[in-house]
Amino acid sequence: MSDDKFDPMQEIARLRDKATRVIEQGAATVGKVVEQGIQTVQSATSGGTSIKLDVYELENSIVIKTSPIDGLVPTSIEVSMEGNVLTISGETQEDEVPAKASFLLRERKFGIFARTVTINIPVKSNEAKAKLNKNGTLTVTLPIDQDRYTNIQVTPNSE
């Protein structure tokens, strides 16, 4: 009989490492679609590329403005809206790093990203405009659907 005791945490770690190796090997051979899916999952679980947003109302429109997106591949950016959920997605690539470089600190993340935000004001998504500035800031403008959005006037009680 073996003196080794079963350690469930060690077993979970072993299985996680094995699954990671299988996924990484599969991504190398299956192609870009599978690789993008894995990168999306890794970004979601390991704090990948994070895009900060400002959302505000201006002149009968909702404006969504991103922080500069470091290393953005400009042709990869996609903006879509389904119902009241706006999704911004794309890909970032790191700058070329010398082969002999040894990082002392590495905080910037690169790869596939997606950011969603819920817009709780009715908008005309078919009239949306998106503009990408030179510094990697994306601005999305969504006209408010005035026919579906009304403020209700409150009259004070005159008693």
N, C-alpha and C positions, 0 to 999 in steps of 0.2 A: 504494500500500500504506500502511496506517495504522501510525503509530508506537505506538499504544496496545497494550499487552501485556495478555493475558488474565489476570485476577486471580481465581482460583476463590473466594477468601474474599469478595471484593467481590460476585461473582455470587450466592453463597449468601446474603449479607446482603440483596441486592436482591430475591431470590426470597422470603426470609422476610418482608420488609416488604410485598411485594405480597400474599403469602398472608394476612398479618395484616389488611391493608386489606379483602381479599375476605371474610374471616371476620367482621370487624367490620360490614361492610355487610350481610352475610347475616343476622347476629344482629339487626340493627335491623329487618329486614323479615319474617323467618321466624316469630318469636314466642318465647315464654318457654321452651319446651322446648329449642330450639337454643341460646338465650342461656345457659341454665343449664349446658348441656354445655360450651360455650366457657369460661364462667367457671370451671368445675371444672378444665378443662385448664390455664387460665391460673394458677389457684391452685396446682395441682400443680407447674407449671414455674417459677413466679416467687415462691415462698414466700408463698402466700396465707394466709388465716386459719389459724392453727395453734392447736390445742387441746392443752394439756398434761394428762396424766392421772396419777392415782395409782391403782394396782391393789393390793388387799390382801385377805387372808383374815380373816374375822371371824365367829365363831359359826356355823360350818358354811355360810358364804356367801362368795362372791367379790364384793367391792365395787369398783366403778369410779367414781372421782370426778374430774370435770373441774375445771380452773381456771375462774374466772368467764369467761363467753363474752361479750366486749364487743360490744354492739349486737345481741344475739341477737333475732331475731323469734321470740317464744315459740311461735307456732303452726306454725313451720317445723321444729321439732326432731323427728327420727325416730331410733328406736333399733331395730336388728334384729340377729338372730343367725342365721348360717348355718354349720352344723357347729360348729367351735370359734372362729369369727371373729365378734366383736362389732363392729358399725358404728354410729357416731353421726354423723348428718348434719343439716344445716339451713342456715339463711341468716342472715347478719348484715347490718345496714344502718348506715351512718355517721350521726352526728348531723348536724343541719342546720348548714351552714357559711355564714356571710355571703358574698354574691356577690363582694364586693370583697376578701375575705380572700386573702392570698398566703402559702402555707405556707413556713415556714423549715425544718421537719422534719416528715415524715409517715411514721410507722412502723406505725400501725394499719392492718390490712387488713380489707376487708369483701367480702361476696359469699357464694357457695355454698361450703360446706365439707363434708368427710367425713373422719372419723378411724376407723381400724380398729385393733383390738387382738386378738391371738390369746390365747385362754384355754385353757391346756393341762391344765386340771382338768375332769373331766366335771361339767356343771351341768345343772340343769333349766330350760332357757330358757323353757319354757311357764309357769313360775312366777315369772319375772323381774318386778321392780318398778323403775320409774324415777320420780324426783322432781326437779323443777326448782325451785330456790330463787329468791327474789326477786333475788338478786345475779347470777343467770345461771349458777350452779353446778349441774351435773347430777350426780345420784348414781344409779347403776344397781346393783341388788342381785340377784345370781344365786345361788340356793340350790345347794349342792354336791350332786350325785347320789351319795349315800352308797352306794347299791347298786353303782355302777360304780367307785367310788374307795375304795381300801383301802390302808392302810399295811401293809407286810410287816414283821413283827417279826423282828429279827435276834438270834439267840441266840449268845452267845460260846462259842467252842470250850473245852470243859472239860479238854482234855488238858494 
